[in-house]
Each structure stands twice: as structure tokens, then as C-alpha cells.
């Protein structure tokens, strides 16, 4: 029996041999810090900016040794040089300790960057780089030794990099960290030197050919690599915190471990740190915005920190989501692509999928949180509970052009659509939601304002003829009314309805348009009826039968306003219901007094709640009429003046300049005063008062006379009391 050895990943010995082989074949590429031979880098400096020589920042004594060592190394590598004489620019140093007891020497270039013009060169994003790796199975990663320091600065660009430490003044001869334009210029020059060669391929032969081409380019240009950080001939590679492989991309093991081992945050700052750690890998977590919302809520301003059960569940869900994250495919620009999106109560989510090798594979997950405004809009558009009745949800759909005949033929052959059409036409549905409307039915409500007794009739048509037939049936039981109040429906505005009222001696009063309070009792009964219908529908009961039960109970119990039941006030007797009743005698006067009292209290309460004010609009006044708001710039009132031609209570009839008349409640109009009209006091001819005063003899009044004369005219404006100064009391004034 023979045992086979399963190899996972690249052969370590083969990778080591390739590394050594490349170092022997291209020795200059792996030695020291190189320098680009083909070009010197120029920093574009604004000459109008005044140079700044910043004061020296003292270096701690325990770091002076490593700093001096680093300065000597940079001098030996010809990266910096000492400065003798005057220098207009001096930048302070920033010492960054490293893990291996060494340091990184940086400059604080914030003042100098004000004079440096940033070069705008596009830096490729991670997604753009990953897209080009689709289908690759072999990878190599090259790391330039001190990459910025391999680009030499032109002599005129070096002065602005001057810095000072405890043992002297120096300036850079190479590009350095901290320069605002460093990243763009570095990317530009390196891309030009390597001419876009990428060291990854779909097969070993192509990969090796590209690798040797890059090595030759580096050797010719004078650039060098760091052998300790280079990786060659790999089937899996970590790039920018993402694990690359033949199958696609995924989170690195180090990042998954860091998230999985994270402890629960104890304050808002730690929550932000955790979210920042996880959000870098959010492309691998579906519905990231929705899952992280309870944690993001803790970072909001003026929100007390409380890490409760909801936050703990979100914390564990994010850790579990990253730990179970699968591999995402590379984006293929030639593959069929779909975007599947969904909206939740707190966030939006989508997944980009492609058809690769005969199957749909995810390429990227994206999501974002909703703003407060977007949440409110989504809540209004979403019908709660409607998901219960959704049988199938289409993940995606492509619109196709279909003719009307094709749709009709396909619908006629579908059994479900045939049943749906029958239900729509008949108005009968086996199941309805609690807020569904009654198909093909309308309800006519007639209320007696004195007793609050009302009749209703279910109509299948709301034409004037049908409404009159229903009213005749109701009036045959109770007699004809003296006054009939209705809204401005087209049935009640027709000539046929007017003739019916006139022939029966009924005074027809139409309420003010857009003012439901004018017919408040009817509107209140409508709301009660609709509530009963919704309850019946939600419980699967016959709504017509339940409506009859409700009306029977309503008519038999005492009304809160009148103190007696509607049936008793109308018929002068009680009707028996299921509830026990103790008969009491009430006088009609008592009922009317109680009714007036309750109406008065309701009016006072409503006026206070609405901030109602007395309207002084009268017949003949010029007014502005309130108009509907069509956009943000629409004024509350129409700018065209109207004239009040009649007034009855709180209802006025206004006439437009074109002669059109319509009625409105007084709250819909306000008085209009033209800008050319001036107060009466200003109509006095100029100089009249002066000429009168010139003819009068000036008289100095005593305080008593001033007080007496000040009340001569009640319409006169208030004036200050004129008193003689105390110093003049010893003199006689003529």
C-alpha cells in the first residue's frame, strides 16, 4: 500500500529556489536602495508663498542614538545631504519608533505643503486592480526598497525639504513621506518605468515570462527590490488586506482572527474602532448596513451608551458574518452581470452577481444606511403586513416587449388570473387585508342632527338617481326633512337632485368645499362605520351583518352628548338591545340644554386647540383666498384679490376679477390691503397743519391744563404730558 501526499499551496522549496535564482540572475536589483536613472522628480512650488523656518523640536535623549544612526545611513546612501549657510525653509522632524528597535524618520511638511502644487494623477483603486486579475492562477508580489527614496529630486526642489535636528541641518535629495504630491508622482513615475506590466497570469509560462520582463526593466531603470518582502510564484497572495487566489478574493485569516477575538466595546470610541475594522471587509458581508445599525446608533451624538441585547446580537452577527464569508469571484467585464437590490427599514443592500463557468457567482456585496428622511419615506410606502400575502418574490426581472394580444391570450389560459379577474369584477375576495376597500360598494349615511340617529344604505352605484331612490326609502320611514345638508359631491349638485328637493319642499344646504368640519357629525359617523367594516374584514366576518349589529347597539345606548339614546330621542321610546337598561324620564328641554352645553364646550376646546380667531371679513371687503400648495414656491394665499359678495355665518362667497364665484370658510380668506393705500393720518395735505399752527399764538400750559386738554378727543394719539421746567417758575412768560 502506498500513501499519497496532498500538497496545498505553493512548494516552499520551489519558491525559495526561484528567489535565489532571481537574485543570482539580477544581483543589482536586490542590492541597496536604487535610484531611477531616467528622470529626476520636480516639485512644483508656488513662489508667492512666504517660506517658513519652524523652530527645532527637541528629540528625547533615548532616541538620539537611533536618530544619529539613521542620519548616517541616509548620508551614506546619498538620500540626504548636510546644509551649510542660510535656508528659508526648515521643517521639524517626527520620530516614529518601529518594532525592531529602529525608527522611521519623517518630516512635518504641513507648512511646506502650502507652497507645493499637488499633481493630479489618477491612482488605481483596489477594485480596478482586482478586475485585471480575473482568471489568474499564479501570482508574484514585488516590493521596492524604500520606494519613495528611489526617486531623485531636482536641485531646485530640494530646498523645501530642509530639516533640523540636534546635531545639524539637512535636506533631502530624494522624494520623502509627507509631501502632498508624493503619492501621485510616485505612481506616475513607477507606472511609466514598468509600462503597466503585471506579474500574475493564467499559466506558469506566461507568469515567468512577465516576471523576467519586470526584472529586466528594474535593472535597466536602476530600481531595486526588498528581497525579504517579495513573494514569487504563489497560488495565494495577500494584497491590500485581501486574500487573492485562483477562485477569487476573500478576507485574510489575520483580519478574520482580529475581528473574531475582539471584545465587546465599552464606549462609543471603541464601537467606532470595531466598525472601522469590520467595514474594511464589508464587501464580504451581506446586509452589512442593516446588521451594523444597532452599533452605529451608539455613535450618534447625544445618545447615551448602552450595550444591550440588540447591540450584542449585532456585534456577534458581524463577527459571524465575516468568519463565514465565502470567496467572491473576480469581476469579468465580458460576463453577464446582474444587480440584486433590496431595501430594509434601516438600510439598502445589493449584491453584484455574474454568470461565470455556467453558474451565478457573487462578485461583491454593497450596502449603505438610510438617512432619517429616507427612513420616513420608506415607512410610508411600505404596507405593513402585506408580505404575508406574497406567494412568490421575483429576485430579478428583465422587461420584454409583449403585445397586448399576447398578454390577453396568456392571461386567459392562466387559471389563477381567471379567478382573480372574476373576483375583481364581482367584488368578492376570499381573503382581504384589514385595510382593504369594499369593492364596488359605497355607503350613503343620513344623520338626524338632533337625536344623532342615522340611517345608512349600501349602494353599488352613486348616480343621482340611485341616491334619490335611497333617500326616498329612508324618508318613507321617517318623513321628509325641512333641511338637508350635504357635501359638494356631483350627485348633490345636479339639476335632478335640486328638482327633487324643490318638489318635496326640502331646503338643500351644501357645505363649504374642503371644510369637513361643516358636516362634522356625518364625517364622525363615517369614521365609525369604516372602523367597524375594517374589523369585520380582518376577522373574516360578513361586514354587512356586522354593520347591522353595530348600528343596532349604537341606536340603543345613551349618547355622550345628549345623555339619551338616538332611538329614544327620535321615537320618544327606548328600543331594546342586548344590554340591560333602566328607564329614566327626560324632558325635551333638558336634552336641548345638555346638547347646547356640550356643543359649547366642544367649540371652546376646538377653538383653543386650533388657535381660532374671530374673522372680521365682511361683505364688500377685498380678500385673498387660500390656495393649494403645488410646490415649495407656492404662496399660502392666491395673490389675485377677490371681493366678498355675501356672508352667512362662517361661510363667505367670493368673486374673482373674472367674475367666477365660489364659497369658502372664513379661515380660507384674509383681508387684502393694497400697497398704494395709506392710513388716514397721512392723507392730510402737506403744510396744512403747519399753516394752522402758524396762525395760533403759542401758549405754555400749566400741568393742570395739559392734563385737562389731553382728553378732548378720544381718537387723538396719546401724547406726553407737557410740564414747565422748574428753572422757569420764577419768570413770567408772555
NUZATOR-14753 format. One record per residue (C-alpha): x, y, z. Coordinates in steps of 0.25 Angstrom, whole numbers, padded with zeros to 4 digits, always signed. Each point is the difference from the previous one (the first is absolute). Example, Ala and Ser with C-alpha at 12.3 -4.5 7.8 and 13.67 -1.06 7.14 Angstrom:
BEGIN
+0049-0018+0031;+0006+0014-0002;
This chain:
BEGIN
+0000+0000+0000;+0005+0014-0004;-0003+0013+0007;-0002+0012-0008;+0003+0014+0005;-0010+0011-0003;+0007+0014-0003;-0007+0012+0004;+0006+0014-0005;+0013+0002-0007;+0012-0009+0003;+0009+0008+0010;+0013-0006-0005;-0004+0004-0015;-0003+0014+0004;+0013+0001+0008;+0008-0005-0012;-0007+0010-0009;+0003+0012+0009;+0015-0004+0001;+0000-0003-0015;-0005+0014-0003;+0010+0007+0010;+0011-0007-0007;-0005+0003-0014;-0003+0015+0004;+0009+0004+0011;-0001+0015-0001;-0015-0001+0001;+0001-0005+0014;+0012+0009+0006;-0002+0012+0008;-0009+0012-0003;-0001+0003-0015;-0002+0012-0008;-0009+0003-0012;+0010+0003-0011;-0009+0005-0011;-0006+0012+0007;+0001+0010+0012;-0012+0004+0007;-0005+0014+0001;-0008+0006+0011;-0009+0012-0006;+0002+0011+0011;-0008+0013+0001;+0010+0011+0001;-0011+0010+0006;+0000-0008+0013;+0009+0005+0011;+0010-0011+0004;-0001-0004+0015;+0011-0004+0009;-0006-0007+0011;+0007-0002+0014;+0008-0012+0003;-0008-0011+0007;+0009-0007+0011;+0002-0015-0001;-0001-0008+0012;+0014-0005+0005;-0004-0015-0001;-0003+0002-0015;+0012+0009-0004;+0009-0012-0002;-0009-0007-0010;-0003+0014-0007;+0015+0002-0002;+0002-0014-0005;-0012+0002-0010;+0006+0013-0004;+0014-0006-0003;-0007-0011-0008;-0008+0010-0009;+0013+0008-0002;+0007-0013-0005;-0011-0003-0009;+0000+0014-0006;-0014+0002+0004;+0003+0013+0008;+0011+0010+0001;+0004+0010+0011;-0003+0014-0002;+0010+0012+0002;-0005+0014+0000;-0013+0007+0000;-0013-0008-0004;-0014+0007+0000;-0007-0014+0002;+0001-0008+0013;-0009-0012+0003;-0001-0007+0014;+0003-0015+0000;-0010-0010+0005;+0006-0013+0006;-0008-0013-0001;+0005-0012+0008;+0000-0013-0007;-0002-0014+0006;+0015-0005-0003;+0006+0012+0009;+0002+0008-0012;-0007+0013-0004;-0007+0006-0012;+0005+0015-0003;-0012+0009-0005;-0001+0014-0002;-0012+0009+0003;-0003+0006-0013;-0013+0007+0003;+0006+0014-0002;+0008-0004-0012;-0012-0006-0007;-0007+0013-0001;+0010+0004-0010;+0001-0013-0008;-0010-0002-0011;-0006-0014+0000;+0001-0008-0013;-0013-0006-0004;+0003-0014-0005;-0011-0011+0002;+0004-0011+0009;-0007-0013-0003;-0009-0005+0011;+0000-0014+0006;-0012-0004-0009;+0006+0004-0013;+0013-0008+0004;-0009-0013+0004;-0008+0001-0013;+0013-0002-0008;+0003-0013+0008;-0012-0008-0005;+0004-0014-0004;+0015+0001+0006;+0005-0012+0007;+0015+0004+0002;+0004+0013+0008;+0012+0007+0004;+0002+0013+0009;+0011+0009-0002;+0004+0011+0011;+0009+0011-0004;+0011+0003+0011;-0004+0013+0006;-0008+0004-0012;-0001+0015+0002;+0015+0001+0002;+0003-0006-0014;-0006+0013-0007;+0011+0011+0000;-0005+0014+0001;+0005+0011-0009;+0010+0010+0007;-0011+0011+0000;-0010-0009+0007;+0009-0004+0012;+0001+0013+0008;-0015-0001+0005;+0004-0014+0006;+0010+0006+0010;-0001-0005+0014;+0008+0003+0013;+0004-0010+0012;+0009+0002+0012;+0013-0003-0008;-0003+0008-0013;-0008+0005-0012;-0003-0010-0011;-0009-0001-0013;-0005-0011-0008;+0005-0003-0014;-0010-0011-0002;-0016+0000+0001;-0005-0002+0014;-0012-0003+0008;-0009+0013+0004;+0001+0007-0014;-0014+0002-0004;+0002-0004-0015;+0009-0012+0004;-0010-0011-0003;-0005+0005-0013;+0014+0003-0005;+0006-0013+0005;-0012-0008-0007;+0003+0008-0013;+0014-0003-0001;+0000-0015+0004;-0011-0003-0009;+0008+0007-0012;+0012-0008+0004;-0007-0014+0000;-0009+0004-0011;-0012-0007+0006;+0006-0014+0001;-0008-0008+0011;+0007-0013+0006;-0012-0009+0000;-0005-0010-0011;-0010-0011-0003;+0012-0010-0002;+0014-0002+0005;+0007+0003-0013;-0006+0014-0002;+0002+0003+0014;+0015-0003-0001;+0001+0008-0012;-0006+0012+0006;+0009-0001+0012;+0013+0000-0007;-0005+0012-0009;-0003+0008+0013;+0014-0004+0006;+0007+0005-0013;-0008+0013+0001;+0004+0002+0014;+0015-0003-0003;+0000+0010-0012;-0007+0011+0008;+0009-0001+0013;-0012-0004+0009;+0002-0011+0011;-0008-0010+0008;-0001-0004+0014;+0002-0015+0000;-0006-0002+0013;-0013+0005-0004;-0001-0006-0014;-0008-0012-0003;+0001-0008-0013;-0008-0011-0007;-0012+0000+0011;-0013-0006-0002;-0006+0008+0011;+0005+0014+0003;-0004+0011+0010;-0002+0014-0007;-0005+0012+0007;-0006-0008+0012;-0007-0009-0010;+0003-0015-0003;+0002-0003-0015;-0002-0014-0006;-0004-0007-0012;-0014-0001+0005;-0002+0015+0003;+0002+0009+0012;-0003-0001+0015;+0004+0006+0013;+0014-0004+0006;+0001-0009+0012;+0006+0011+0008;-0011+0009-0002;-0011-0010+0003;+0008-0004+0013;+0001+0014+0004;-0015+0002-0002;-0004-0013+0007;+0009+0003+0012;-0005+0014+0002;-0006+0002+0014;-0013+0008+0002;+0001+0015-0001;-0001+0008+0013;-0002+0013-0006;-0004+0007-0013;+0015+0002-0004;+0002-0015+0001;-0012-0002-0009;+0005+0009-0011;+0013-0008+0001;-0007-0013-0002;-0009+0005-0011;+0013+0005-0007;+0006-0013+0001;-0012-0008-0006;-0004+0010-0010;+0013-0002-0008;-0005-0014-0003;-0014+0004-0002;+0000-0004-0014;+0000-0015+0005;-0012+0002+0010;-0014+0001-0006;-0009+0010+0006;+0011+0007+0008;-0007+0013+0002;-0012-0007+0006;+0008-0009+0009;+0009+0012+0005;-0012+0010+0002;-0002-0003+0015;+0015+0002+0002;+0001+0013-0008;-0012+0005+0008;+0010+0000+0012;+0009+0010-0007;-0011+0011-0003;+0001+0013+0007;-0007+0001+0014;-0004-0015+0000;+0004-0006+0014;+0009-0012-0001;-0008-0013+0003;+0005-0013-0006;-0012-0008+0001;-0006-0013-0005;-0002+0006-0014;+0014+0005-0001;+0006-0013+0005;-0008-0007-0011;+0005+0009-0011;+0015-0001+0006;-0001-0015-0001;-0007+0000-0014;+0011+0009-0006;+0011-0010+0006;-0007-0012-0005;-0003+0006-0014;+0015+0003-0002;+0004-0014+0005;-0010-0007-0009;+0003+0009-0012;+0002-0007-0013;+0009+0003-0012;-0004+0010-0009;+0003-0001-0015;+0008+0009-0008;-0008+0010-0009;+0000-0004-0014;-0004+0012-0009;-0005-0010-0011;-0009-0009+0009;-0015+0002+0001;-0002+0009+0012;-0012+0002+0010;-0002+0009+0012;-0010-0005+0010;-0004+0011+0010;-0009+0001+0011;-0005+0011+0010;-0002-0002+0015;-0005+0009+0011;+0014+0005+0004;+0009-0003-0012;+0001-0003-0015;+0008-0013-0005;+0004-0006-0013;+0008-0011-0006;+0007+0000-0013;+0000-0014-0007;+0005-0005-0013;-0001-0012-0008;+0013-0007+0000;+0003-0014-0005;-0015-0003-0001;-0004+0004+0015;-0004+0013+0006;+0011+0005+0010;+0001+0012+0009;+0010+0011-0003;-0003+0010+0011;-0009+0004+0011;-0004+0014+0002;-0009+0007+0010;-0002+0014+0006;-0008+0005+0011;-0013+0009-0002;-0001+0014+0005;-0011+0004+0009;-0008+0006-0012;+0002-0012-0008;-0005-0009+0011;-0013+0008+0002;-0003-0001-0015;+0003-0015+0000;-0009-0002+0012;-0012+0008-0007;+0002-0008-0013;+0001-0014+0007;-0013-0006+0003;+0002-0008+0013;-0006-0014-0001;-0001-0001-0015;+0012-0009+0000;-0009-0011+0005;-0008-0001-0013;+0012+0000-0009;+0001-0014-0006;+0013+0002-0009;+0010+0011+0000;+0008+0002-0013;+0015+0001+0003;+0002+0007-0013;-0008+0003-0013;+0004+0005-0014;-0011+0008-0007;-0004-0006-0013;-0009+0006-0011;-0013-0007+0000;-0012+0003-0009;-0014+0002+0007;-0005-0012-0008;+0011-0009+0006;-0003+0005+0014;-0015-0002-0001;+0002-0014-0006;+0009-0004+0011;-0009+0005+0011;-0012-0007-0006;+0008-0013+0001;+0004+0002+0014;-0009-0006+0011;+0004+0010+0011;-0001+0012-0008;-0014-0004-0005;-0004-0002+0015;+0006+0014+0003;-0008+0007-0011;-0013-0007+0005;+0003+0005+0014;+0003+0014-0005;-0013+0001-0009;-0009-0006+0011;+0007+0008+0012;+0001-0013+0008;+0013-0004+0005;+0003-0013+0009;+0011+0008+0008;+0002+0015+0002;+0009+0007+0009;-0006+0008+0011;+0001+0013-0007;-0005-0004-0014;-0011+0008-0006;-0014-0006-0003;+0000-0003-0015;-0012+0006-0008;-0007+0005+0013;-0003+0014+0005;-0007+0004+0013;-0010+0011+0001;-0002+0006+0014;-0011+0009+0005;+0001+0006+0014;-0011+0007+0008;+0008+0011+0007;-0010+0001+0012;+0000-0015+0004;+0013-0005-0006;-0009-0011-0006;+0005-0004-0014;-0004-0009-0011;+0010-0006-0011;-0002-0007-0013;+0010-0008-0008;+0001+0005-0014;+0006-0007-0012;-0001+0013-0008;+0001+0014+0004;-0008+0007-0011;-0010+0011+0003;-0012-0010-0003;+0006-0011+0010;+0002+0010+0011;-0014+0006-0002;-0006-0014+0001;+0007-0003+0013;-0004+0013+0006;-0015-0002-0004;+0001-0014+0007;+0006+0007+0013;-0010+0011+0000;-0012-0009-0002;+0003-0005+0014;+0003+0013+0007;-0006+0011-0009;+0006+0011-0008;+0010+0009+0007;-0001+0015+0000;+0015+0002-0003;+0009-0009-0007;+0015+0002+0002;+0010-0007-0010;+0014+0002-0005;+0004+0005-0014;-0001-0014-0006;-0004+0000-0015;-0013-0008+0003;-0005+0012+0009;+0004+0011-0009;-0008-0006-0012;-0013+0006-0005;-0007-0013+0003;+0003+0001+0014;-0004+0015+0001;-0013-0003-0006;-0003-0012+0010;+0003+0009+0012;-0009+0012-0006;-0011-0009-0003;+0000-0006+0014;+0002+0013+0007;+0013-0003+0005;+0011+0011+0002;+0013-0005-0005;+0012+0005+0006;+0014-0003-0006;+0012+0000+0010;+0012+0009-0003;+0010-0007-0009;+0013-0006+0007;-0006+0002+0013;-0004-0013+0006;-0004+0006+0014;-0012+0007-0007;-0007-0014+0000;+0008-0006+0012;-0011-0009+0005;-0001-0008-0013;+0015-0001-0001;+0001-0005+0014;-0010-0011-0003;+0007-0004-0013;+0013-0002+0008;-0008-0009+0010;-0006-0008-0011;+0013-0002-0008;+0007-0004+0013;-0011-0011+0002;+0002-0005-0014;+0015-0001+0001;-0001-0008+0013;-0010-0009-0007;+0009-0002-0012;+0012-0003+0009;-0008-0011+0007;-0005-0006-0012;-0015+0003+0003;-0012+0005-0008;+0002+0015+0000;-0014+0003-0003;-0005-0008+0011;+0010+0006+0010;-0004+0014-0004;-0015-0003+0003;+0004-0005+0014;+0009+0012+0002;-0012+0010-0004;-0010-0007+0009;+0009+0001+0012;+0004+0015-0003;-0015+0004-0001;-0004-0007+0013;+0011+0006+0009;+0000+0014+0006;+0008+0010-0008;+0011+0007+0008;-0004+0014-0005;-0016-0001+0002;+0000-0010+0011;-0011-0008-0007;+0001-0011-0011;-0002+0005-0014;-0013-0009-0002;-0006+0005+0013;+0001+0015-0005;-0005-0003-0013;-0012-0010+0003;-0002+0005+0015;+0002-0014+0005;+0011-0009+0002;+0004-0012-0009;+0004-0013+0007;+0014-0005-0002;+0009-0011+0006;+0005+0010+0011;-0009+0001+0012;-0007+0014+0002;-0006+0008+0011;-0011+0010-0006;+0001+0014+0004;-0009+0012-0004;+0007+0012-0007;-0007+0013-0004;+0003+0005-0014;+0005+0013+0006;+0010-0007+0008;+0005-0008-0012;+0001+0013-0008;+0007+0007+0011;+0010-0011+0002;+0003+0000-0015;+0002+0015+0000;+0010-0001+0012;+0008-0012-0006;+0001+0007-0014;+0005+0013+0007;+0010-0008+0008;+0005-0007-0013;+0000+0014-0007;+0009+0006+0011;+0009-0012+0000;+0001+0000-0015;+0003+0015-0001;+0011-0001+0010;+0006-0012-0006;+0000+0006-0014;+0003+0014+0004;-0012+0005-0006;-0002+0015-0001;-0013+0009-0003;+0000+0003-0015;-0004+0015-0003;-0002-0003-0015;-0013+0006-0005;-0008+0002-0013;+0007+0010-0009;+0014-0003+0005;+0012-0003-0009;+0006-0013+0004;+0011-0010-0004;-0004-0015-0001;+0008-0012+0005;+0005-0009-0011;+0005-0014-0001;+0015-0001+0001;+0006-0006-0013;+0015+0002+0003;+0009+0006+0010;-0001+0014-0006;-0015+0000+0000;-0005+0011+0010;-0011-0003+0010;-0010+0010-0006;-0003+0003-0014;+0006+0013-0004;-0013+0004-0008;-0009+0009+0008;-0015-0005+0001;-0012+0007+0005;-0010-0005+0011;-0014+0000-0006;-0008-0007+0011;+0003-0006+0014;-0009-0010+0008;+0007-0004+0014;+0014-0005-0003;-0003-0002-0015;+0003+0011-0010;-0002+0001-0015;+0012+0007-0007;+0000+0005-0014;+0013+0000-0009;+0004+0011-0010;-0005-0009-0011;-0014-0001+0007;+0001-0014+0005;-0006-0003+0013;+0002-0010+0010;-0002-0002+0015;+0010-0002+0011;+0001+0000+0015;+0005+0013+0006;+0013-0007+0005;+0004-0002-0015;-0001+0016-0003;+0007+0012+0006;-0001+0015-0002;+0008+0006-0011;+0006+0014+0001;+0006+0006-0012;+0014+0006+0001;-0005+0013-0006;-0010+0002+0011;+0005+0008+0012;-0005+0003+0014;-0010+0011+0002;+0010+0008+0007;+0009+0001-0012;-0011+0006-0009;+0001+0014+0006;+0005+0009-0010;+0015+0004+0003;+0001+0013+0007;-0014+0001+0005;+0004-0003+0014;+0012+0010-0001;-0009+0011-0005;-0010-0002+0011;+0011+0000+0010;+0006+0013-0005;-0013+0007+0002;-0002-0004+0014;+0007+0007+0012;+0009-0009+0007;-0005-0002+0014;+0008-0007+0012;-0010-0008+0008;+0001-0004+0014;+0000-0014+0004;-0014+0000+0004;-0004+0006-0014;+0008-0010-0007;-0007-0012+0007;-0014+0006-0002;+0003+0003-0015;+0006-0013-0003;-0013-0007+0001;-0008+0009-0010;+0000-0010-0012;-0001-0015+0003;+0006-0003-0014;+0012+0008+0002;+0013-0007+0001;+0006+0000+0014;+0010+0011+0003;+0009+0002+0012;-0004+0010+0011;+0007+0014-0002;+0006+0006+0012;+0007+0013+0002;+0015-0002+0004;+0002+0003+0015;+0010+0011-0003;-0010+0008-0007;-0010+0001+0011;+0006+0013+0005;-0003+0007-0013;-0012+0006-0007;-0002-0005-0014;-0008+0008-0010;
